[in-house]
Amino acid sequence: MTRGDGVRAETTDIIAAFHVACGLPGDLEGPSRKARLRFTLGNTVNMGREDPEAQKRHVAFLYVMAQRAVDALACENKPLQGDPVVKPAKG
């Protein structure tokens, strides 16, 4: 699945995950260019069922929680702005 701004998420019936770059301020600016934050959510409520709507909700919820983490870290590049727009990836 892909978010509207191109953040790619992987999702199954129980796991949703994605990663983003986070440009940190100060002395961590250089090292943070080489790192990515990975966010993962596990939810067993829909285990064993293929439910595209549930997968969209998993990704949207993970995105909102990741926004909070990115805000707390003060990522200068603001990688997760706006509301999540989740759609299936092509290919």
A tleap script that builds the chain and sets N, CA, C and O, in Angstrom:
source leaprc.protein.ff14SB
mol = sequence {
  NMET THR ARG GLY ASP GLY VAL ARG ALA GLU
  THR THR ASP ILE ILE ALA ALA PHE HIE VAL
  ALA CYS GLY LEU PRO GLY ASP LEU GLU GLY
  PRO SER ARG LYS ALA ARG LEU ARG PHE THR
  LEU GLY ASN THR VAL ASN MET GLY ARG GLU
  ASP PRO GLU ALA GLN LYS ARG HIE VAL ALA
  PHE LEU TYR VAL MET ALA GLN ARG ALA VAL
  ASP ALA LEU ALA CYS GLU ASN LYS PRO LEU
  GLN GLY ASP PRO VAL VAL LYS PRO ALA LYS
  CGLY
}
set mol.1.N position { 0.846 -1.170 0.000 }
set mol.1.CA position { 0.000 0.000 0.000 }
set mol.1.C position { 0.892 1.234 0.000 }
set mol.1.O position { 2.024 1.191 0.481 }
set mol.2.N position { 0.389 2.302 -0.527 }
set mol.2.CA position { 1.142 3.546 -0.610 }
set mol.2.C position { 0.311 4.668 -0.023 }
set mol.2.O position { -0.889 4.767 -0.277 }
set mol.3.N position { 0.956 5.507 0.759 }
set mol.3.CA position { 0.293 6.698 1.264 }
set mol.3.C position { 0.337 7.756 0.168 }
set mol.3.O position { 1.161 7.665 -0.741 }
set mol.4.N position { -0.504 8.723 0.236 }
set mol.4.CA position { -0.613 9.741 -0.805 }
set mol.4.C position { 0.690 10.434 -1.155 }
set mol.4.O position { 0.892 10.795 -2.314 }
set mol.5.N position { 1.591 10.635 -0.182 }
set mol.5.CA position { 2.840 11.331 -0.465 }
set mol.5.C position { 3.978 10.379 -0.815 }
set mol.5.O position { 5.131 10.803 -0.896 }
set mol.6.N position { 3.672 9.096 -1.026 }
set mol.6.CA position { 4.678 8.150 -1.472 }
set mol.6.C position { 5.309 7.298 -0.393 }
set mol.6.O position { 6.192 6.499 -0.703 }
set mol.7.N position { 4.901 7.426 0.862 }
set mol.7.CA position { 5.410 6.532 1.904 }
set mol.7.C position { 4.851 5.157 1.615 }
set mol.7.O position { 3.633 4.976 1.586 }
set mol.8.N position { 5.721 4.186 1.401 }
set mol.8.CA position { 5.264 2.840 1.074 }
set mol.8.C position { 5.127 2.018 2.342 }
set mol.8.O position { 6.022 1.987 3.186 }
set mol.9.N position { 3.982 1.351 2.457 }
set mol.9.CA position { 3.716 0.507 3.609 }
set mol.9.C position { 3.500 -0.919 3.140 }
set mol.9.O position { 2.938 -1.157 2.071 }
set mol.10.N position { 3.952 -1.861 3.948 }
set mol.10.CA position { 3.698 -3.271 3.707 }
set mol.10.C position { 2.656 -3.700 4.730 }
set mol.10.O position { 2.733 -3.323 5.899 }
set mol.11.N position { 1.683 -4.490 4.288 }
set mol.11.CA position { 0.671 -4.924 5.233 }
set mol.11.C position { 0.203 -6.342 4.919 }
set mol.11.O position { 0.136 -6.752 3.760 }
set mol.12.N position { -0.115 -7.076 5.975 }
set mol.12.CA position { -0.722 -8.398 5.874 }
set mol.12.C position { -1.954 -8.370 6.762 }
set mol.12.O position { -2.409 -7.299 7.163 }
set mol.13.N position { -2.494 -9.539 7.070 }
set mol.13.CA position { -3.662 -9.573 7.944 }
set mol.13.C position { -3.326 -9.189 9.383 }
set mol.13.O position { -4.227 -8.836 10.144 }
set mol.14.N position { -2.041 -9.250 9.777 }
set mol.14.CA position { -1.687 -8.928 11.166 }
set mol.14.C position { -0.583 -7.883 11.333 }
set mol.14.O position { -0.424 -7.339 12.426 }
set mol.15.N position { 0.177 -7.591 10.290 }
set mol.15.CA position { 1.321 -6.676 10.410 }
set mol.15.C position { 1.197 -5.540 9.393 }
set mol.15.O position { 0.840 -5.758 8.236 }
set mol.16.N position { 1.500 -4.327 9.850 }
set mol.16.CA position { 1.647 -3.175 8.956 }
set mol.16.C position { 2.997 -2.541 9.286 }
set mol.16.O position { 3.351 -2.414 10.458 }
set mol.17.N position { 3.747 -2.144 8.269 }
set mol.17.CA position { 5.076 -1.570 8.502 }
set mol.17.C position { 5.438 -0.596 7.392 }
set mol.17.O position { 5.034 -0.769 6.242 }
set mol.18.N position { 6.205 0.431 7.748 }
set mol.18.CA position { 6.810 1.325 6.758 }
set mol.18.C position { 8.005 2.008 7.389 }
set mol.18.O position { 8.223 1.911 8.596 }
set mol.19.N position { 8.781 2.701 6.563 }
set mol.19.CA position { 9.951 3.418 7.069 }
set mol.19.C position { 10.043 4.782 6.396 }
set mol.19.O position { 9.582 4.974 5.271 }
set mol.20.N position { 10.654 5.727 7.119 }
set mol.20.CA position { 10.829 7.088 6.621 }
set mol.20.C position { 12.186 7.628 7.065 }
set mol.20.O position { 12.781 7.145 8.028 }
set mol.21.N position { 12.652 8.625 6.349 }
set mol.21.CA position { 13.865 9.335 6.756 }
set mol.21.C position { 13.473 10.417 7.752 }
set mol.21.O position { 12.412 11.030 7.631 }
set mol.22.N position { 14.334 10.646 8.734 }
set mol.22.CA position { 14.085 11.676 9.747 }
set mol.22.C position { 15.361 12.492 9.904 }
set mol.22.O position { 16.342 12.025 10.483 }
set mol.23.N position { 15.340 13.709 9.386 }
set mol.23.CA position { 16.489 14.602 9.527 }
set mol.23.C position { 16.498 15.227 10.908 }
set mol.23.O position { 15.653 16.067 11.219 }
set mol.24.N position { 17.441 14.825 11.733 }
set mol.24.CA position { 17.520 15.326 13.104 }
set mol.24.C position { 18.350 16.605 13.175 }
set mol.24.O position { 19.222 16.835 12.337 }
set mol.25.N position { 18.074 17.431 14.176 }
set mol.25.CA position { 18.797 18.700 14.307 }
set mol.25.C position { 20.165 18.532 14.970 }
set mol.25.O position { 20.469 17.486 15.542 }
set mol.26.N position { 20.972 19.573 14.880 }
set mol.26.CA position { 22.241 19.659 15.609 }
set mol.26.C position { 23.279 18.642 15.194 }
set mol.26.O position { 23.452 18.364 14.007 }
set mol.27.N position { 23.973 18.087 16.181 }
set mol.27.CA position { 25.059 17.144 15.933 }
set mol.27.C position { 24.597 15.857 15.264 }
set mol.27.O position { 25.410 15.128 14.695 }
set mol.28.N position { 23.311 15.572 15.325 }
set mol.28.CA position { 22.782 14.341 14.736 }
set mol.28.C position { 22.360 14.502 13.278 }
set mol.28.O position { 21.893 13.548 12.655 }
set mol.29.N position { 22.523 15.700 12.737 }
set mol.29.CA position { 22.107 15.945 11.351 }
set mol.29.C position { 22.816 15.006 10.371 }
set mol.29.O position { 22.155 14.351 9.565 }
set mol.30.N position { 24.119 14.933 10.427 }
set mol.30.CA position { 24.878 14.073 9.512 }
set mol.30.C position { 24.536 12.600 9.659 }
set mol.30.O position { 24.171 11.957 8.675 }
set mol.31.N position { 24.646 12.047 10.863 }
set mol.31.CA position { 24.318 10.629 11.035 }
set mol.31.C position { 22.869 10.288 10.671 }
set mol.31.O position { 22.605 9.192 10.176 }
set mol.32.N position { 21.934 11.203 10.905 }
set mol.32.CA position { 20.531 10.888 10.623 }
set mol.32.C position { 20.251 10.780 9.130 }
set mol.32.O position { 19.249 10.183 8.737 }
set mol.33.N position { 21.109 11.342 8.296 }
set mol.33.CA position { 20.935 11.216 6.841 }
set mol.33.C position { 21.111 9.777 6.376 }
set mol.33.O position { 20.599 9.394 5.324 }
set mol.34.N position { 21.828 8.987 7.149 }
set mol.34.CA position { 22.112 7.600 6.777 }
set mol.34.C position { 21.148 6.607 7.412 }
set mol.34.O position { 21.267 5.403 7.183 }
set mol.35.N position { 20.200 7.087 8.203 }
set mol.35.CA position { 19.298 6.197 8.940 }
set mol.35.C position { 17.856 6.383 8.487 }
set mol.35.O position { 17.495 7.420 7.930 }
set mol.36.N position { 17.048 5.373 8.730 }
set mol.36.CA position { 15.611 5.436 8.466 }
set mol.36.C position { 14.890 4.913 9.702 }
set mol.36.O position { 15.362 3.994 10.370 }
set mol.37.N position { 13.749 5.507 9.991 }
set mol.37.CA position { 12.914 5.029 11.081 }
set mol.37.C position { 11.961 3.982 10.523 }
set mol.37.O position { 11.322 4.202 9.494 }
set mol.38.N position { 11.867 2.850 11.199 }
set mol.38.CA position { 10.941 1.798 10.771 }
set mol.38.C position { 9.830 1.684 11.809 }
set mol.38.O position { 10.094 1.545 13.004 }
set mol.39.N position { 8.595 1.744 11.343 }
set mol.39.CA position { 7.425 1.658 12.203 }
set mol.39.C position { 6.678 0.372 11.873 }
set mol.39.O position { 6.425 0.077 10.705 }
set mol.40.N position { 6.328 -0.392 12.903 }
set mol.40.CA position { 5.636 -1.665 12.720 }
set mol.40.C position { 4.483 -1.763 13.707 }
set mol.40.O position { 4.622 -1.395 14.873 }
set mol.41.N position { 3.354 -2.257 13.239 }
set mol.41.CA position { 2.168 -2.466 14.063 }
set mol.41.C position { 1.712 -3.899 13.895 }
set mol.41.O position { 1.578 -4.385 12.772 }
set mol.42.N position { 1.471 -4.580 15.009 }
set mol.42.CA position { 0.898 -5.922 14.979 }
set mol.42.C position { -0.511 -5.878 15.540 }
set mol.42.O position { -0.741 -5.290 16.597 }
set mol.43.N position { -1.457 -6.496 14.843 }
set mol.43.CA position { -2.846 -6.527 15.279 }
set mol.43.C position { -3.431 -7.870 14.859 }
set mol.43.O position { -3.585 -8.130 13.666 }
set mol.44.N position { -3.755 -8.715 15.815 }
set mol.44.CA position { -4.214 -10.072 15.497 }
set mol.44.C position { -5.734 -10.195 15.355 }
set mol.44.O position { -6.233 -11.303 15.159 }
set mol.45.N position { -6.479 -9.101 15.446 }
set mol.45.CA position { -7.937 -9.166 15.359 }
set mol.45.C position { -8.395 -9.796 14.046 }
set mol.45.O position { -9.353 -10.569 14.038 }
set mol.46.N position { -7.727 -9.480 12.939 }
set mol.46.CA position { -8.139 -9.991 11.632 }
set mol.46.C position { -7.248 -11.135 11.138 }
set mol.46.O position { -7.185 -11.391 9.936 }
set mol.47.N position { -6.567 -11.819 12.044 }
set mol.47.CA position { -5.642 -12.881 11.658 }
set mol.47.C position { -6.368 -13.954 10.828 }
set mol.47.O position { -7.420 -14.464 11.213 }
set mol.48.N position { -5.772 -14.265 9.695 }
set mol.48.CA position { -6.324 -15.298 8.825 }
set mol.48.C position { -7.372 -14.815 7.843 }
set mol.48.O position { -7.884 -15.607 7.052 }
set mol.49.N position { -7.704 -13.523 7.873 }
set mol.49.CA position { -8.710 -12.991 6.943 }
set mol.49.C position { -8.057 -11.968 6.025 }
set mol.49.O position { -7.279 -11.125 6.472 }
set mol.50.N position { -8.374 -12.048 4.767 }
set mol.50.CA position { -7.935 -11.039 3.799 }
set mol.50.C position { -9.007 -9.947 3.779 }
set mol.50.O position { -10.052 -10.120 3.152 }
set mol.51.N position { -8.758 -8.844 4.449 }
set mol.51.CA position { -9.722 -7.757 4.529 }
set mol.51.C position { -9.030 -6.452 4.165 }
set mol.51.O position { -8.387 -5.836 5.015 }
set mol.52.N position { -9.153 -6.020 2.904 }
set mol.52.CA position { -8.467 -4.796 2.469 }
set mol.52.C position { -8.819 -3.566 3.307 }
set mol.52.O position { -7.959 -2.716 3.538 }
set mol.53.N position { -10.043 -3.461 3.757 }
set mol.53.CA position { -10.426 -2.298 4.571 }
set mol.53.C position { -9.719 -2.332 5.920 }
set mol.53.O position { -9.282 -1.292 6.413 }
set mol.54.N position { -9.601 -3.506 6.520 }
set mol.54.CA position { -8.881 -3.630 7.791 }
set mol.54.C position { -7.408 -3.285 7.595 }
set mol.54.O position { -6.803 -2.643 8.453 }
set mol.55.N position { -6.826 -3.709 6.469 }
set mol.55.CA position { -5.432 -3.382 6.188 }
set mol.55.C position { -5.255 -1.875 6.046 }
set mol.55.O position { -4.267 -1.324 6.530 }
set mol.56.N position { -6.197 -1.201 5.390 }
set mol.56.CA position { -6.134 0.260 5.273 }
set mol.56.C position { -6.186 0.915 6.643 }
set mol.56.O position { -5.455 1.868 6.913 }
set mol.57.N position { -7.059 0.398 7.514 }
set mol.57.CA position { -7.157 0.955 8.864 }
set mol.57.C position { -5.868 0.727 9.646 }
set mol.57.O position { -5.439 1.606 10.393 }
set mol.58.N position { -5.240 -0.448 9.487 }
set mol.58.CA position { -3.969 -0.727 10.165 }
set mol.58.C position { -2.912 0.285 9.744 }
set mol.58.O position { -2.216 0.850 10.587 }
set mol.59.N position { -2.793 0.511 8.446 }
set mol.59.CA position { -1.787 1.443 7.937 }
set mol.59.C position { -2.097 2.870 8.400 }
set mol.59.O position { -1.189 3.602 8.793 }
set mol.60.N position { -3.363 3.266 8.356 }
set mol.60.CA position { -3.735 4.621 8.780 }
set mol.60.C position { -3.432 4.823 10.266 }
set mol.60.O position { -2.918 5.873 10.653 }
set mol.61.N position { -3.745 3.827 11.100 }
set mol.61.CA position { -3.466 3.924 12.530 }
set mol.61.C position { -1.961 3.990 12.776 }
set mol.61.O position { -1.500 4.811 13.569 }
set mol.62.N position { -1.197 3.140 12.110 }
set mol.62.CA position { 0.252 3.153 12.255 }
set mol.62.C position { 0.816 4.506 11.848 }
set mol.62.O position { 1.718 5.020 12.508 }
set mol.63.N position { 0.301 5.089 10.774 }
set mol.63.CA position { 0.755 6.391 10.299 }
set mol.63.C position { 0.549 7.461 11.368 }
set mol.63.O position { 1.444 8.266 11.625 }
set mol.64.N position { -0.641 7.470 11.997 }
set mol.64.CA position { -0.931 8.467 13.032 }
set mol.64.C position { 0.017 8.300 14.224 }
set mol.64.O position { 0.514 9.289 14.763 }
set mol.65.N position { 0.267 7.068 14.631 }
set mol.65.CA position { 1.184 6.828 15.747 }
set mol.65.C position { 2.624 7.208 15.360 }
set mol.65.O position { 3.370 7.740 16.182 }
set mol.66.N position { 3.001 6.936 14.121 }
set mol.66.CA position { 4.336 7.311 13.647 }
set mol.66.C position { 4.479 8.830 13.584 }
set mol.66.O position { 5.556 9.360 13.860 }
set mol.67.N position { 3.405 9.536 13.224 }
set mol.67.CA position { 3.438 11.005 13.221 }
set mol.67.C position { 3.826 11.529 14.600 }
set mol.67.O position { 4.619 12.463 14.716 }
set mol.68.N position { 3.272 10.932 15.624 }
set mol.68.CA position { 3.576 11.364 16.991 }
set mol.68.C position { 5.039 11.131 17.328 }
set mol.68.O position { 5.671 11.970 17.969 }
set mol.69.N position { 5.578 10.000 16.903 }
set mol.69.CA position { 6.990 9.715 17.159 }
set mol.69.C position { 7.884 10.697 16.415 }
set mol.69.O position { 8.862 11.193 16.974 }
set mol.70.N position { 7.557 10.980 15.155 }
set mol.70.CA position { 8.339 11.915 14.340 }
set mol.70.C position { 8.288 13.317 14.955 }
set mol.70.O position { 9.291 14.030 14.968 }
set mol.71.N position { 7.130 13.702 15.457 }
set mol.71.CA position { 7.006 15.006 16.125 }
set mol.71.C position { 7.849 15.048 17.394 }
set mol.71.O position { 8.519 16.046 17.664 }
set mol.72.N position { 7.820 13.970 18.173 }
set mol.72.CA position { 8.593 13.919 19.419 }
set mol.72.C position { 10.093 13.975 19.154 }
set mol.72.O position { 10.844 14.541 19.949 }
set mol.73.N position { 10.534 13.387 18.036 }
set mol.73.CA position { 11.949 13.409 17.670 }
set mol.73.C position { 12.361 14.737 17.037 }
set mol.73.O position { 13.555 15.005 16.898 }
set mol.74.N position { 11.409 15.559 16.657 }
set mol.74.CA position { 11.655 16.852 16.005 }
set mol.74.C position { 12.382 16.697 14.670 }
set mol.74.O position { 13.356 17.397 14.395 }
set mol.75.N position { 11.896 15.772 13.848 }
set mol.75.CA position { 12.482 15.579 12.517 }
set mol.75.C position { 12.314 16.869 11.713 }
set mol.75.O position { 11.195 17.327 11.485 }
set mol.76.N position { 13.414 17.434 11.295 }
set mol.76.CA position { 13.375 18.719 10.596 }
set mol.76.C position { 12.773 18.625 9.199 }
set mol.76.O position { 12.251 19.617 8.690 }
set mol.77.N position { 12.834 17.461 8.573 }
set mol.77.CA position { 12.289 17.310 7.230 }
set mol.77.C position { 10.780 17.032 7.226 }
set mol.77.O position { 10.182 16.916 6.157 }
set mol.78.N position { 10.163 16.926 8.404 }
set mol.78.CA position { 8.707 16.721 8.548 }
set mol.78.C position { 8.203 15.625 7.606 }
set mol.78.O position { 7.391 15.907 6.725 }
set mol.79.N position { 8.668 14.375 7.772 }
set mol.79.CA position { 8.359 13.319 6.805 }
set mol.79.C position { 6.912 12.840 6.781 }
set mol.79.O position { 6.491 12.251 5.786 }
set mol.80.N position { 6.143 13.067 7.828 }
set mol.80.CA position { 4.777 12.530 7.884 }
set mol.80.C position { 3.764 13.629 8.193 }
set mol.80.O position { 3.153 13.636 9.261 }
set mol.81.N position { 3.593 14.543 7.264 }
set mol.81.CA position { 2.632 15.630 7.458 }
set mol.81.C position { 1.306 15.260 6.816 }
set mol.81.O position { 1.268 14.514 5.838 }
set mol.82.N position { 0.229 15.778 7.364 }
set mol.82.CA position { -1.084 15.582 6.772 }
set mol.82.C position { -1.746 14.284 7.182 }
set mol.82.O position { -1.161 13.449 7.872 }
set mol.83.N position { -2.982 14.137 6.738 }
set mol.83.CA position { -3.753 12.940 7.034 }
set mol.83.C position { -3.334 11.795 6.117 }
set mol.83.O position { -2.922 12.025 4.980 }
set mol.84.N position { -3.440 10.562 6.612 }
set mol.84.CA position { -3.084 9.433 5.767 }
set mol.84.C position { -4.111 9.217 4.657 }
set mol.84.O position { -5.318 9.278 4.889 }
set mol.85.N position { -3.616 8.967 3.467 }
set mol.85.CA position { -4.448 8.586 2.330 }
set mol.85.C position { -3.872 7.266 1.858 }
set mol.85.O position { -2.818 7.229 1.223 }
set mol.86.N position { -4.565 6.185 2.171 }
set mol.86.CA position { -4.028 4.857 1.905 }
set mol.86.C position { -4.681 4.283 0.665 }
set mol.86.O position { -5.905 4.297 0.529 }
set mol.87.N position { -3.853 3.776 -0.242 }
set mol.87.CA position { -4.348 3.132 -1.457 }
set mol.87.C position { -3.420 1.980 -1.801 }
set mol.87.O position { -2.235 2.023 -1.470 }
set mol.88.N position { -3.940 0.944 -2.464 }
set mol.88.CA position { -3.097 -0.195 -2.837 }
set mol.88.C position { -1.992 0.234 -3.796 }
set mol.88.O position { -2.205 1.075 -4.670 }
set mol.89.N position { -0.821 -0.347 -3.626 }
set mol.89.CA position { 0.297 -0.070 -4.530 }
set mol.89.C position { 0.072 -0.819 -5.837 }
set mol.89.O position { -0.607 -1.845 -5.879 }
set mol.90.N position { 0.652 -0.287 -6.887 }
set mol.90.CA position { 0.558 -0.949 -8.195 }
set mol.90.C position { 1.760 -1.857 -8.378 }
set mol.90.O position { 2.882 -1.514 -8.004 }
set mol.91.N position { 1.508 -3.014 -8.958 }
set mol.91.CA position { 2.604 -3.912 -9.294 }
set mol.91.C position { 2.897 -4.818 -8.256 }
set mol.91.O position { 3.802 -5.642 -8.393 }
savepdb mol mol.pdb
quit
